[in-house]
């Protein structure tokens, strides 16, 4: 039965490559796995429902799902209340040159890090007209926005939907040997961040583009891109819904206060849930119950933010409507999470661990595991355009290889994070490149072609570092 465990991930990967529709492809993989588990009988459909329900109802997973709903509503509420617009209006008075505009994008990172789409839409919509005024290179703006959004958020250890998702993957794919009495899933996640070599490399390159330009756009590689798959009516509806209510003034406090409450409350609950297992503050953070802490922090922040906005004469009806609208915006993330959890469980139940241990682990020398996973993730994420889906596909394999080769799981997980992040910077079918191109008002192919040489440089540097790290660890 071990070989059957390859059926779900292979079907999922093939469907994603052919359709580039992540949710539908994951669903197809889960269905194939459930049918294989049930001996290809109709009862496999019932088993599929059982796996999905089990993934959504598992305690830690439920915390993450609720957090995403709360977080989506909170981000939407902050946006429509003019918080980010107020800050950017104030800071825009200083941006009088292309370099200053790009550095302003960096300066706004500490207050917009918690969601990459929110950051691109809010910061990009303010900086694009400023680039027009100074006749700056818009491909350069798009590159800096994409990297400081997509790569920076992967390195943030708390307070983001990315961190919640990554911790959930670590918890779901770590065996008893990794999750010993002294290290939690969050602790392993924290350690894995230092082994993500690609994201810091791209941030350094982006900083060089911001300060010196470093010949950005001088080398452009040809990149193909599909035509828009949505109807004109659908696109017009999305653009209309993205408009901000003109009735609400621009107020920096409407961003700063919720962000401060969110960070403070999340840190408090992280310390509170981990202090029984570690006496120091940093030790408590490493041993904390991350999922429960971020959900509770988001809940407290939402309550404070609603009261604060209501005091500004924003009606409760408007607040409720925008909370629901924001929650609806994360439904695709919820679907990816539940499906990836279910798929991971199915392939384990089909004997994936035993198969990898007996076949693949013997074929790959231990020193080559990190660089192999990184390069595989780079190719997959570029083709399918989704870091989340790439992580969901590769992390189970990485966990098994780490256990079979006695490698530190944090190193392997870091290589998976790095590889999955590649598509976020360059892939012409990924959400972020498409979004930054739209905000910067340039063609996706133009952006992807000019960014690709920098991404290839980042891949090359990271691959060398993973080879060196692998050789030193074995």
C-alpha positions as CSV (number, residue, x, y, z in Angstrom):
1,X,0.0,0.0,0.0
2,X,3.0,2.3,0.4
3,X,3.1,3.1,-3.3
4,X,-0.5,4.3,-3.2
5,X,0.6,7.1,-1.0
6,X,2.2,8.8,-4.0
7,X,-1.2,9.0,-5.8
8,X,-2.7,12.0,-3.9
9,X,0.4,14.3,-4.1
10,X,1.1,13.4,-7.7
11,X,-2.5,14.1,-8.8
12,X,-2.5,17.3,-6.8
13,X,0.8,18.5,-8.3
14,X,-0.3,17.6,-11.9
15,X,-3.6,19.4,-11.4
16,X,-2.0,22.5,-10.1
17,X,0.5,22.7,-12.9
18,X,-2.2,22.2,-15.6
19,X,-4.9,24.4,-14.1
20,X,-3.1,26.7,-11.7
21,X,-6.1,26.4,-9.4
22,X,-4.8,25.5,-6.0
23,X,-8.0,24.8,-4.1
24,X,-9.6,22.6,-6.8
25,X,-6.3,20.7,-7.2
26,X,-5.9,20.1,-3.5
27,X,-9.6,18.9,-3.4
28,X,-8.9,16.5,-6.2
29,X,-5.8,15.1,-4.3
30,X,-7.8,14.6,-1.2
31,X,-10.6,12.8,-3.1
32,X,-8.0,10.5,-4.8
33,X,-6.4,9.7,-1.5
34,X,-9.7,8.9,0.2
35,X,-10.8,6.7,-2.7
36,X,-7.4,4.9,-2.6
37,X,-7.7,4.4,1.2
38,X,-11.2,3.0,0.8
39,X,-10.1,0.5,-1.9
40,X,-11.5,2.7,-4.8
41,X,-15.1,2.2,-3.5
42,X,-17.9,4.7,-3.2
43,X,-17.3,4.7,0.6
44,X,-14.2,6.8,-0.2
45,X,-16.4,9.8,-0.6
46,X,-17.6,9.4,2.9
47,X,-14.0,8.9,4.1
48,X,-13.1,12.2,2.3
49,X,-15.7,14.0,4.3
50,X,-14.4,12.4,7.5
51,X,-10.8,13.6,6.8
52,X,-12.0,17.2,6.0
53,X,-14.1,17.3,9.1
54,X,-11.3,15.9,11.2
55,X,-8.8,18.5,9.8
56,X,-11.2,21.4,10.6
57,X,-12.2,20.2,14.0
58,X,-8.8,19.3,15.4
59,X,-8.2,21.7,18.4
60,X,-5.1,23.5,17.2
61,X,-6.4,23.7,13.6
62,X,-9.6,25.3,14.7
63,X,-7.7,28.1,16.5
64,X,-5.9,28.9,13.3
65,X,-9.1,29.0,11.2
66,X,-10.8,31.3,13.7
67,X,-7.8,33.5,13.8
68,X,-7.8,33.9,10.0
69,X,-11.5,34.9,10.1
70,X,-10.8,37.5,12.8
71,X,-7.7,38.7,11.1
72,X,-9.4,39.2,7.8
73,X,-12.2,41.2,9.4
74,X,-9.7,43.3,11.4
75,X,-7.5,44.1,8.3
76,X,-10.5,45.2,6.3
77,X,-11.8,47.4,9.1
78,X,-8.5,49.2,9.5
79,X,-8.3,49.8,5.8
80,X,-11.7,51.3,5.3
81,X,-11.3,53.4,8.5
82,X,-8.5,55.3,6.8
83,X,-5.6,54.1,9.0
84,X,-3.1,53.2,6.4
85,X,-4.2,56.1,4.1
86,X,-3.6,58.5,7.0
87,X,0.0,57.3,7.6
88,X,0.9,57.3,3.9
89,X,-0.5,60.8,3.3
90,X,1.7,62.1,6.1
91,X,4.8,60.2,5.0
92,X,4.2,61.1,1.3
93,X,5.2,64.8,2.0
94,X,8.8,63.6,2.4
95,X,9.0,61.5,-0.7
96,X,10.4,63.8,-3.4
97,X,12.6,61.4,-5.4
98,X,12.5,57.8,-6.6
99,X,15.0,56.7,-4.0
100,X,12.9,58.3,-1.2
101,X,9.7,56.7,-2.5
102,X,11.3,53.3,-2.5
103,X,12.8,53.8,1.0
104,X,9.3,54.9,2.1
105,X,8.1,51.5,1.1
106,X,10.7,50.0,3.4
107,X,9.9,52.5,6.2
108,X,6.2,51.5,6.2
109,X,7.0,47.8,6.6
110,X,6.8,47.8,10.4
111,X,3.2,48.9,10.3
112,X,2.0,46.9,7.3
113,X,3.9,43.6,7.8
114,X,0.9,41.7,9.0
115,X,-0.7,41.0,5.6
116,X,1.1,41.2,2.2
117,X,-2.0,41.8,0.1
118,X,-3.1,44.6,2.5
119,X,0.4,46.1,2.3
120,X,0.6,46.0,-1.5
121,X,-2.8,47.5,-2.0
122,X,-2.4,50.3,0.6
123,X,1.2,51.2,0.2
124,X,1.3,50.7,-3.6
125,X,-1.8,52.7,-4.3
126,X,-0.1,55.7,-2.5
127,X,3.4,55.3,-3.9
128,X,2.4,54.7,-7.6
129,X,1.2,58.3,-8.1
130,X,4.3,59.6,-6.4
131,X,6.5,57.6,-8.8
132,X,4.5,59.2,-11.7
133,X,5.4,62.6,-10.3
134,X,9.2,61.9,-10.2
135,X,9.1,59.9,-13.5
136,X,10.5,56.8,-11.6
137,X,10.8,53.3,-12.9
138,X,7.6,51.5,-12.0
139,X,9.1,48.0,-12.4
140,X,11.5,48.9,-9.7
141,X,8.6,50.0,-7.4
142,X,6.8,46.7,-8.1
143,X,9.9,44.7,-7.3
144,X,10.5,46.4,-4.0
145,X,6.9,46.1,-3.0
146,X,6.8,42.4,-4.0
147,X,9.9,41.5,-2.1
148,X,9.3,43.5,1.0
149,X,5.8,42.0,1.2
150,X,6.3,38.4,0.1
151,X,9.8,37.7,1.5
152,X,9.6,39.8,4.7
153,X,6.4,38.3,5.9
154,X,7.8,34.8,5.7
155,X,10.5,35.9,8.3
156,X,8.0,37.5,10.8
157,X,7.6,35.0,13.7
158,X,4.2,36.2,15.0
159,X,1.1,38.2,14.3
160,X,0.6,37.1,10.7
161,X,-1.6,34.6,8.9
162,X,1.6,33.2,7.3
163,X,3.1,32.4,10.7
164,X,-0.1,30.7,11.8
165,X,-0.1,28.6,8.7
166,X,3.5,27.7,8.9
167,X,3.3,26.7,12.6
168,X,0.3,24.5,11.8
169,X,2.3,22.7,9.0
170,X,5.2,22.2,11.4
171,X,2.8,20.8,14.1
172,X,1.1,18.5,11.6
173,X,4.3,17.1,10.1
174,X,6.6,16.8,13.1
175,X,6.9,13.4,14.6
176,X,7.3,12.6,18.3
177,X,11.1,12.8,18.0
178,X,10.9,16.4,16.9
179,X,8.2,17.5,19.3
180,X,10.0,16.4,22.4
181,X,9.1,17.7,25.9
182,X,11.3,20.8,25.5
183,X,10.4,22.1,22.1
184,X,7.0,23.0,20.8
185,X,5.9,23.3,17.1
186,X,6.3,27.0,17.5
187,X,9.8,26.6,18.9
188,X,10.8,24.5,15.9
189,X,9.2,27.1,13.6
190,X,11.3,29.9,15.2
191,X,14.5,27.9,14.7
192,X,13.6,27.1,11.1
193,X,13.4,30.8,10.2
194,X,17.2,31.2,10.4
195,X,17.6,28.5,7.8
196,X,15.6,30.3,5.2
197,X,18.4,31.7,3.1
198,X,16.4,32.9,0.1
199,X,14.2,35.5,1.7
200,X,17.0,37.5,3.4
201,X,19.0,37.3,0.2
202,X,16.1,38.8,-1.8
203,X,15.6,41.5,0.9
204,X,19.3,42.5,0.5
205,X,19.0,42.7,-3.3
206,X,15.8,44.7,-2.9
207,X,17.5,47.1,-0.6
208,X,20.3,47.5,-3.2
209,X,17.6,48.2,-5.8
210,X,16.1,50.8,-3.5
211,X,19.3,52.7,-2.7
212,X,21.5,52.3,-5.8
213,X,19.2,51.0,-8.5
214,X,21.8,48.3,-9.3
215,X,20.9,48.2,-13.0
216,X,17.3,47.1,-12.3
217,X,15.5,46.5,-15.6
218,X,18.7,46.6,-17.7
219,X,18.5,42.8,-18.0
220,X,15.1,41.5,-18.9
221,X,14.2,37.9,-19.6
222,X,11.2,36.9,-21.7
223,X,8.4,35.5,-19.6
224,X,5.0,34.2,-20.9
225,X,1.8,34.9,-19.0
226,X,-1.8,33.8,-19.4
227,X,-4.5,36.2,-20.4
228,X,-6.9,37.3,-17.6
229,X,-9.2,34.4,-16.9
230,X,-12.0,36.5,-15.2
231,X,-14.8,38.3,-17.0
232,X,-14.8,42.1,-17.3
233,X,-17.8,42.3,-15.0
234,X,-16.0,40.3,-12.3
235,X,-12.9,42.6,-12.5
236,X,-15.0,45.7,-12.4
237,X,-16.9,44.4,-9.3
238,X,-13.6,43.7,-7.5
239,X,-12.3,47.1,-8.3
240,X,-15.5,48.7,-7.1
241,X,-15.4,46.8,-3.8
242,X,-11.8,47.8,-3.2
243,X,-12.7,51.5,-3.1
244,X,-12.4,53.2,0.3
245,X,-15.4,55.1,1.8
246,X,-14.8,58.8,1.3
247,X,-16.8,59.6,4.5
248,X,-14.0,58.3,6.7
249,X,-11.1,60.7,7.3
250,X,-7.5,59.6,7.0
251,X,-6.2,58.9,10.5
252,X,-2.8,57.4,11.3
253,X,-4.1,56.4,14.8
254,X,-6.6,54.0,13.2
255,X,-3.7,51.9,12.1
256,X,-1.2,52.5,15.0
257,X,-3.6,51.7,17.9
258,X,-5.0,48.4,16.5
259,X,-1.5,47.3,15.5
260,X,0.0,48.1,19.0
261,X,-2.8,46.3,20.8
262,X,-2.5,43.3,18.5
263,X,1.3,43.0,19.0
264,X,1.1,43.6,22.8
265,X,-1.8,41.2,23.4
266,X,-0.3,38.5,21.3
267,X,3.1,38.7,23.1
268,X,1.3,38.6,26.4
269,X,-0.7,35.5,25.6
270,X,2.4,33.8,24.1
271,X,4.3,34.5,27.3
272,X,1.2,33.4,29.4
273,X,0.8,30.1,27.7
274,X,4.5,29.2,27.7
275,X,5.7,30.5,31.1
276,X,4.9,27.2,32.9
277,X,7.4,25.3,30.6
278,X,10.2,28.0,30.5
279,X,11.1,30.6,33.1
280,X,12.6,33.2,30.8
281,X,10.5,35.5,28.5
282,X,12.2,34.3,25.3
283,X,12.0,30.7,26.5
284,X,8.3,31.1,27.2
285,X,7.7,32.4,23.6
286,X,9.4,29.3,22.2
287,X,7.3,27.0,24.4
288,X,4.0,28.9,23.9
289,X,0.7,27.7,22.5
290,X,1.0,29.8,19.3
291,X,-2.4,29.1,17.8
292,X,-4.4,29.9,20.9
293,X,-2.3,33.0,21.6
294,X,-2.7,34.6,18.2
295,X,-6.4,33.8,18.1
296,X,-7.0,35.4,21.5
297,X,-4.8,38.4,20.6
298,X,-6.8,39.0,17.5
299,X,-10.0,38.7,19.5
300,X,-8.9,41.3,22.0
301,X,-7.7,43.6,19.3
302,X,-10.9,43.3,17.4
303,X,-12.9,44.3,20.5
304,X,-10.7,47.3,21.2
305,X,-10.8,48.4,17.5
306,X,-14.5,48.2,17.3
307,X,-14.9,50.3,20.4
308,X,-12.3,52.8,19.1
309,X,-13.9,53.2,15.7
310,X,-17.4,53.4,17.1
311,X,-16.2,56.3,19.3
312,X,-15.3,58.0,16.0
313,X,-18.9,57.9,14.9
314,X,-18.4,54.9,12.5
315,X,-21.7,53.1,12.8
316,X,-22.0,49.6,14.2
317,X,-23.8,48.6,11.0
318,X,-20.8,49.7,8.9
319,X,-18.4,48.0,11.3
320,X,-20.3,44.7,11.1
321,X,-20.6,44.8,7.3
322,X,-16.8,45.4,6.8
323,X,-15.9,42.7,9.4
324,X,-18.0,40.2,7.4
325,X,-16.6,41.4,4.1
326,X,-13.0,41.0,5.4
327,X,-13.8,37.5,6.8
328,X,-15.2,36.5,3.4
329,X,-11.9,37.6,1.9
330,X,-10.0,34.8,3.7
331,X,-12.2,31.9,2.6
332,X,-9.7,30.8,0.0
333,X,-7.0,30.6,2.7
334,X,-9.3,28.5,5.0
335,X,-10.0,26.1,2.1
336,X,-6.3,25.7,1.4
337,X,-5.6,25.1,5.0
338,X,-8.3,22.4,5.6
339,X,-7.5,20.7,2.3
340,X,-3.7,20.6,2.9
341,X,-4.2,19.3,6.5
342,X,-6.5,16.5,5.1
343,X,-4.1,15.7,2.3
344,X,-1.2,15.5,4.7
345,X,-3.1,13.1,7.0
346,X,-4.2,10.9,4.1
347,X,-0.8,10.4,2.6
348,X,0.6,9.5,6.0
349,X,-2.2,7.0,6.5
350,X,-1.4,5.5,3.1
351,X,2.2,4.8,4.2
352,X,4.0,7.7,2.7
353,X,6.5,7.8,5.6
354,X,7.6,4.2,5.2
355,X,7.9,4.6,1.4
356,X,10.1,7.7,1.6
357,X,12.3,6.1,4.3
358,X,12.9,3.0,2.3
359,X,13.4,4.5,-1.1
360,X,14.1,8.3,-1.4
361,X,16.0,8.7,1.9
362,X,18.6,6.1,0.6
363,X,18.9,7.8,-2.7
364,X,19.7,11.3,-1.5
365,X,22.8,11.8,0.7
366,X,22.0,13.7,3.9
367,X,24.1,16.7,3.0
368,X,22.0,17.2,-0.2
369,X,18.6,17.1,1.4
370,X,18.3,20.8,2.2
371,X,19.5,22.0,-1.3
372,X,17.3,19.4,-3.0
373,X,14.2,20.5,-1.2
374,X,15.0,24.1,-1.8
375,X,15.5,23.7,-5.6
376,X,12.4,21.5,-5.9
377,X,10.4,24.1,-4.0
378,X,11.7,26.8,-6.2
379,X,10.6,25.1,-9.4
380,X,7.2,24.1,-8.0
381,X,6.4,27.5,-6.5
382,X,7.4,29.2,-9.8
383,X,5.2,26.9,-11.9
384,X,2.1,26.9,-9.6
385,X,2.5,30.4,-8.2
386,X,1.7,29.6,-4.6
387,X,4.0,29.4,-1.6
388,X,1.3,28.0,0.6
389,X,0.5,25.1,-1.7
390,X,4.2,24.4,-2.3
391,X,4.8,24.2,1.5
392,X,1.8,21.9,1.9
393,X,3.2,19.6,-0.8
394,X,6.8,19.5,0.3
395,X,6.8,19.8,4.1
396,X,5.5,16.2,4.6
397,X,8.4,15.0,2.4
398,X,10.9,17.2,4.3
399,X,9.8,16.0,7.7
400,X,10.2,12.3,6.6
401,X,13.6,13.0,5.1
402,X,14.7,14.9,8.2
403,X,13.7,11.9,10.4
404,X,15.2,9.3,8.0
405,X,18.6,11.1,7.7
406,X,18.8,12.4,11.3
407,X,19.0,16.0,10.1
408,X,17.8,18.9,12.3
409,X,14.1,19.3,11.2
410,X,14.5,23.1,11.6
411,X,17.1,23.1,8.8
412,X,14.9,21.1,6.5
413,X,11.8,23.2,7.2
414,X,13.8,26.4,6.6
415,X,14.8,25.0,3.1
416,X,11.1,24.3,2.4
417,X,10.0,27.8,3.4
418,X,12.8,29.3,1.2
419,X,11.9,27.2,-1.9
420,X,8.2,27.9,-1.6
421,X,8.8,31.6,-1.3
422,X,10.5,31.9,-4.8
423,X,7.3,32.1,-6.7
424,X,6.0,35.0,-4.6
425,X,8.7,37.2,-6.0
426,X,8.7,36.4,-9.7
427,X,6.1,33.9,-11.0
428,X,3.8,35.5,-13.5
429,X,0.9,33.4,-12.3
430,X,1.4,34.1,-8.5
431,X,-0.9,36.5,-6.7
432,X,1.8,38.9,-5.5
433,X,3.4,39.6,-8.9
434,X,0.0,40.0,-10.5
435,X,-1.1,42.3,-7.7
436,X,2.0,44.5,-7.6
437,X,1.9,44.8,-11.4
438,X,-1.7,46.0,-11.2
439,X,-1.0,48.5,-8.5
440,X,2.1,49.8,-10.3
441,X,0.1,49.9,-13.6
442,X,2.6,47.8,-15.6
443,X,2.3,44.5,-17.5
444,X,2.8,41.3,-15.5
445,X,5.2,40.0,-18.1
446,X,7.3,43.2,-17.9
447,X,7.6,42.9,-14.1
448,X,8.3,39.2,-14.1
449,X,10.9,39.5,-16.9
450,X,12.8,42.3,-15.1
451,X,12.6,40.6,-11.7
452,X,13.6,37.1,-12.8
453,X,17.4,37.8,-13.1
454,X,17.4,38.9,-9.4
455,X,15.4,35.9,-8.4
456,X,17.8,33.6,-10.2
457,X,20.7,35.3,-8.4
458,X,18.9,34.8,-5.1
459,X,18.4,31.1,-5.9
460,X,22.0,30.6,-6.8
461,X,23.3,32.2,-3.6
462,X,20.8,30.3,-1.5
463,X,21.7,26.9,-3.2
464,X,25.4,27.4,-2.4
465,X,24.6,28.2,1.2
466,X,22.4,25.1,1.5
467,X,25.2,22.9,0.1
468,X,27.7,24.4,2.6
469,X,25.2,24.1,5.5
470,X,24.5,20.5,4.5
471,X,28.1,19.5,4.4
472,X,28.8,21.1,7.8
473,X,25.8,19.4,9.4
474,X,26.6,15.8,8.4
